[in-house]
Amino acid sequence: MSETKNIMDYDTVALDEGKKAVVIIDQTLLPGQTKLIELKTAQEIWDAIYLLKVRGAPAIGVAAAMGIYVLSLEIDTEDFGDFYTEFCRYKDYLDSARPTAVNLSWALRRMERVALKAGRDEKRSVEEVKEILHQEALRIRDEDIEVCRKIGEYGLDLVKPGDGILTHCNAGQLATIKYGTATAPIYLGQERGYHFHVFADETRPLLQGARLTAFELSSAGVDVTLICDNMSASVMSKGLVNAVFVGCDRVAANGDTANKIGTSVVAAVAKYYGVPVYICAPTSTIDMETPTGEQIKIEQRPETEVTEMWYRERMAPEGVKVYNPAFDVTNHELIAGIITEYGVARAPYTESLKEIMERKAGK
């Protein structure tokens, strides 16, 4: 791709109508190479999600919605029953790609619901069902942009110009369609002259803070400093951090949140130094069916991501055991607030999250 084009100018996930393909930035190649790839088959879409070519809960949801629509175009039948059987086969396969991010199953279930309503309840033709799926996928994409902007507005009210902000992993534009979740207040502040200074944790084991967050923030002109994961206490002890903004992949009903491994450490350190931790969570990531963080399934990643993936030569002894969970769970007691598109939930989260979800249902 052209070196003169800024990473912020690309769509994280898009639909190519003519080629009947989901188009994504291959994030495994960033920041060294910006490459767009086309996903047309179930295997290609599954691999892109599993291998983190597309990642970040909201972006995964959009990719899944667009992906199941693209796959529906390949179902060659005029009988809705046969169509639905094949649709569910594709849906279940895509849903198996990653277990922790609730947006994946959320988006696929939402697409299934509109297909059932149109085909079974309203007796629409299969071609009409496919078009309804098309429009729903685009709607999910547009909603993501608006949701992130609202999270940014609510988050911006919690900080002031000149503040230092620490973030972990990548919950930026590359994890969504625009603005990001945890970075949405940062980008809106950038537009309004807030002059934040951001500390981005490198975020092991996949270095998504170093490769992605630092990359996109610096590309957008934000004052950002990359730090190693074990440096959060150092910058907080010096008074350089006024707030922590992170994203998440799932929020339990009690406010426990699953985010990239190391988030719970940041939250514990922040609690000690009196720095508020805010979870930026679209309501699509809130799982009221999961009572606490103990029930959240944590994805285990390959050991090679720790021992050799980022090095010219292997950096750990052969045969050493590796524990490599992709996420950890941050206890709700360490969280100052959960920022959603419907406002900021505060403790007790069992009540405030329920109120927010009821507000969403009654909008």
Residue pairs with C-beta under 8 A, 6 or more apart in sequence:
1 33
1 34
1 35
1 36
5 34
6 219
6 220
7 25
7 30
7 31
7 34
7 174
7 215
7 216
7 219
8 173
8 216
8 219
8 220
10 25
10 34
10 36
11 23
11 25
11 177
12 24
12 25
12 54
12 56
12 59
12 62
12 173
12 174
12 175
12 176
12 177
13 22
13 23
13 24
13 54
13 59
13 62
13 63
13 66
13 141
13 177
14 22
14 23
14 24
15 21
15 22
15 23
15 66
15 69
15 70
15 137
15 138
15 141
16 22
16 23
16 38
19 38
19 40
20 40
20 70
20 73
21 38
21 39
21 40
21 70
22 38
22 39
22 40
22 45
22 48
22 63
22 66
22 67
22 70
23 36
23 37
23 38
23 39
24 36
24 37
24 39
24 48
24 53
24 54
24 63
25 34
25 35
25 36
25 54
25 174
26 35
26 36
26 37
26 48
26 53
27 52
27 53
27 54
27 55
27 174
27 211
27 212
28 51
28 52
28 53
29 35
30 174
30 211
30 212
30 215
31 211
31 212
31 215
37 48
37 53
39 45
39 48
39 63
39 67
39 70
40 70
41 71
42 67
42 71
42 90
42 93
42 94
45 63
45 64
45 67
45 70
45 71
45 94
46 93
46 94
46 96
46 97
47 53
48 54
48 63
49 55
49 60
49 63
49 64
49 94
49 97
49 98
49 104
50 97
50 98
52 206
54 60
54 63
55 170
55 175
55 208
56 170
56 171
56 174
56 175
56 176
56 247
57 101
57 102
57 103
57 104
57 175
57 247
57 248
57 249
57 250
57 282
57 284
57 285
58 103
58 144
58 147
58 148
58 175
58 176
58 177
58 181
58 282
58 284
58 285
59 174
59 175
59 176
59 177
60 98
60 101
60 103
60 104
60 107
61 101
61 103
61 104
61 106
61 107
61 140
61 144
61 284
62 107
62 137
62 140
62 141
62 144
62 177
64 94
64 95
64 103
64 104
64 107
64 108
64 111
65 107
65 108
65 110
65 111
65 136
65 137
65 140
65 141
66 137
66 141
67 94
68 87
68 90
68 91
68 94
68 108
68 111
68 133
68 137
69 111
69 130
69 133
69 134
69 136
69 137
71 87
71 90
72 83
72 87
72 90
72 115
72 129
72 130
72 133
73 130
75 82
75 83
75 86
75 87
75 126
77 83
77 86
77 126
78 125
78 126
79 126
80 119
80 120
80 126
80 129
83 119
83 126
83 129
84 115
84 116
84 119
84 120
87 112
87 115
88 112
91 108
91 111
91 112
94 104
94 108
95 104
95 105
95 108
97 104
98 104
98 299
99 297
99 299
100 249
100 250
100 258
100 296
100 297
100 298
100 299
100 326
100 327
101 249
101 250
101 285
102 249
102 250
102 284
102 285
102 286
102 287
103 249
103 282
103 284
103 285
106 284
106 285
107 140
107 284
110 136
110 140
111 133
111 136
111 137
114 132
114 133
114 136
115 129
115 132
115 133
118 124
118 128
118 129
118 132
119 126
119 129
124 132
141 177
144 176
144 177
144 178
144 282
145 176
145 177
145 178
145 179
146 341
147 282
147 283
147 284
147 341
148 176
148 177
148 178
148 179
148 180
148 181
148 184
148 282
149 178
149 179
149 184
149 188
150 341
150 342
151 179
151 181
151 184
151 185
151 280
151 281
151 282
151 339
151 340
151 341
152 179
152 184
152 185
152 187
152 188
153 188
154 339
154 340
154 341
154 343
154 344
155 184
155 185
155 245
155 278
155 280
155 339
156 185
156 188
156 189
156 192
156 194
158 185
158 243
158 276
158 278
158 337
158 339
158 344
159 165
159 185
159 189
159 194
159 196
159 242
159 243
160 194
160 242
161 189
161 193
161 194
161 195
161 196
162 194
162 195
162 196
162 197
163 194
163 196
163 197
163 242
163 243
164 196
164 197
164 198
164 199
164 235
164 240
164 241
164 242
164 243
165 185
165 186
165 196
165 197
165 198
165 199
165 241
165 242
165 243
165 244
165 245
166 198
166 199
166 200
166 201
166 232
166 235
166 236
166 241
166 243
166 244
166 245
166 266
166 270
166 275
167 182
167 183
167 186
167 198
167 199
167 200
167 201
167 209
167 213
167 244
167 245
167 246
168 201
168 203
168 209
168 229
168 244
168 246
168 259
168 260
168 262
168 263
168 266
169 201
169 203
169 208
169 209
169 213
169 246
169 247
169 259
169 260
169 262
169 263
170 203
170 208
170 209
170 212
170 213
170 216
170 247
171 180
171 181
171 182
171 183
171 213
171 245
171 246
171 247
171 248
171 280
172 180
172 182
172 183
172 212
172 213
172 216
172 217
173 179
173 180
173 183
173 187
173 216
174 180
174 212
174 216
175 181
175 212
175 247
179 187
179 188
180 187
180 247
181 247
181 280
181 281
181 282
182 245
182 246
182 247
182 280
183 213
183 216
183 217
183 245
184 280
185 245
185 280
186 196
186 198
186 217
186 222
186 245
187 220
187 222
189 195
189 196
190 196
190 220
190 221
190 222
195 223
196 222
196 223
197 223
197 224
197 225
197 240
198 217
198 222
198 223
198 224
198 225
199 224
199 225
199 226
199 227
199 232
199 235
199 240
199 241
200 209
200 210
200 213
200 214
200 217
200 224
200 225
200 226
200 227
201 209
201 227
201 228
201 229
201 231
201 232
201 262
201 266
202 209
202 210
202 226
202 227
202 228
202 229
203 209
203 210
203 213
203 229
203 260
203 261
203 262
204 229
204 261
204 262
204 306
205 261
205 301
205 305
205 306
205 309
205 324
205 326
206 260
206 301
206 305
206 326
207 310
208 260
209 226
210 226
213 224
214 224
214 226
217 224
218 224
227 234
227 235
229 262
229 265
232 241
232 265
232 266
232 269
232 270
233 269
233 272
233 273
235 241
236 269
236 270
236 273
236 275
237 273
241 270
241 273
241 275
242 275
243 275
243 276
243 277
243 278
244 266
244 267
244 270
244 275
244 276
244 277
244 278
245 278
245 280
246 259
246 263
246 266
246 277
246 278
246 279
246 280
247 259
247 279
247 280
247 281
248 257
248 258
248 259
248 263
248 279
248 280
248 281
248 285
249 258
249 259
249 285
249 327
250 257
250 258
250 285
250 287
250 290
250 296
251 257
251 258
251 279
251 281
251 285
251 286
251 287
251 338
251 353
252 287
252 290
252 291
252 292
252 293
252 295
252 296
252 332
253 287
253 288
253 289
253 290
253 291
253 292
253 349
253 350
253 353
253 354
254 291
254 292
254 293
254 332
254 349
254 350
255 332
255 335
255 338
255 345
255 347
255 348
255 349
255 350
255 353
256 292
256 293
256 294
256 296
256 329
256 330
256 331
256 332
257 263
257 279
257 281
257 293
257 329
257 330
257 332
257 335
257 338
258 293
258 296
258 298
258 327
258 328
258 329
258 330
259 279
259 327
259 328
259 330
260 326
260 327
261 325
261 326
261 327
261 328
262 328
263 327
263 328
263 330
264 328
264 329
264 330
264 331
264 334
265 328
266 277
267 277
267 330
267 331
267 334
267 335
268 334
270 276
270 277
270 334
271 277
271 334
276 336
276 337
277 330
277 334
277 335
277 336
278 335
278 336
278 337
278 338
278 339
278 344
279 330
279 335
279 337
279 338
279 339
280 339
281 338
281 339
281 340
282 340
282 341
283 340
283 341
283 342
283 356
283 357
283 360
286 340
286 353
286 356
286 357
288 353
288 354
288 357
290 296
293 329
293 330
293 331
293 332
294 329
296 327
296 329
298 325
298 326
298 327
298 328
298 329
299 325
299 326
299 327
300 324
300 325
300 326
301 324
301 325
301 326
302 324
303 322
303 324
305 324
306 316
306 322
306 324
307 314
307 315
307 316
307 320
307 322
308 314
308 315
308 316
316 322
332 347
332 349
333 347
335 347
335 349
336 346
337 344
337 345
337 346
338 344
338 345
338 349
338 352
338 353
339 345
340 356
342 356
342 359
342 360
343 356
343 359
345 352
345 353
345 355
345 356
346 352
